[in-house]
Amino acid sequence: IGNSGSGVQWHVHGPGFSETIHGRKHWVLYPFDKKPTFHPDQTSLNWMYYDYQTFEKPQDKPLECTLHPGDLIYL
């Protein structure tokens, strides 16, 4: 649960489900073997505003999707 623009820093975990019941959740994903470059004290919102904008090639960008109420994703 969080406000618009809130989010967690980059992290890795095992497979699991995530569901959105209210609002929406935007996922930014990298393949398991590719790690994003980020500053550990930087928020995920700051990364989206500044670092994400520097990617020129589509293959350098992460995979993205947005879950809406009732949507479910398995990662």
C-alpha positions as CSV (number, residue, x, y, z in Angstrom):
1,I,0.0,0.0,0.0
2,G,1.4,3.3,-1.0
3,N,0.8,6.7,-2.5
4,S,1.3,7.5,-6.2
5,G,5.0,7.5,-6.9
6,S,5.9,5.3,-4.0
7,G,7.8,2.1,-4.6
8,V,10.5,-0.2,-3.4
9,Q,14.1,0.0,-4.5
10,W,15.5,-2.7,-6.9
11,H,15.5,-6.1,-5.3
12,V,15.5,-9.8,-6.2
13,H,13.3,-12.6,-4.9
14,G,12.0,-16.0,-5.9
15,P,8.9,-16.7,-7.9
16,G,5.5,-15.6,-6.7
17,F,2.2,-14.0,-7.4
18,S,1.2,-10.4,-7.0
19,E,-2.3,-9.1,-7.3
20,T,-3.7,-5.6,-7.4
21,I,-7.0,-5.1,-5.5
22,H,-7.2,-1.3,-5.5
23,G,-5.5,1.3,-7.6
24,R,-2.7,0.2,-9.9
25,K,0.9,-1.1,-9.7
26,H,3.5,-0.4,-12.3
27,W,6.2,-3.1,-12.6
28,V,9.7,-2.4,-14.0
29,L,11.4,-5.7,-14.6
30,Y,14.8,-7.0,-15.7
31,P,15.7,-10.5,-16.6
32,F,17.3,-12.5,-13.7
33,D,20.7,-12.3,-15.4
34,K,20.7,-8.5,-16.0
35,K,21.0,-6.1,-13.1
36,P,20.0,-2.4,-13.3
37,T,22.5,0.3,-12.3
38,F,21.2,2.4,-9.4
39,H,22.4,4.3,-6.4
40,P,21.3,2.6,-3.2
41,D,20.1,5.8,-1.6
42,Q,18.0,6.8,-4.7
43,T,14.3,6.2,-4.8
44,S,12.7,4.2,-7.5
45,L,10.7,7.3,-8.6
46,N,14.0,9.2,-8.9
47,W,15.5,6.4,-11.0
48,M,12.5,6.6,-13.3
49,Y,12.8,10.3,-13.7
50,Y,16.5,10.5,-14.3
51,D,18.2,7.2,-15.1
52,Y,15.4,5.6,-17.2
53,Q,15.4,8.7,-19.4
54,T,19.1,8.0,-20.4
55,F,18.3,4.7,-22.2
56,E,18.6,5.3,-25.9
57,K,18.3,1.7,-27.2
58,P,15.0,-0.2,-26.7
59,Q,17.0,-3.3,-25.7
60,D,18.5,-1.4,-22.8
61,K,15.1,-0.6,-21.3
62,P,13.5,-2.8,-18.7
63,L,10.3,-4.8,-19.3
64,E,7.2,-3.0,-17.9
65,C,3.6,-3.6,-17.2
66,T,0.9,-2.0,-15.1
67,L,-1.6,-4.1,-13.0
68,H,-5.1,-2.7,-12.5
69,P,-7.7,-3.9,-9.9
70,G,-8.3,-7.6,-10.3
71,D,-5.0,-8.2,-12.3
72,L,-2.6,-10.9,-11.2
73,I,1.0,-11.5,-12.3
74,Y,3.3,-14.4,-11.6
75,L,7.0,-13.5,-11.5
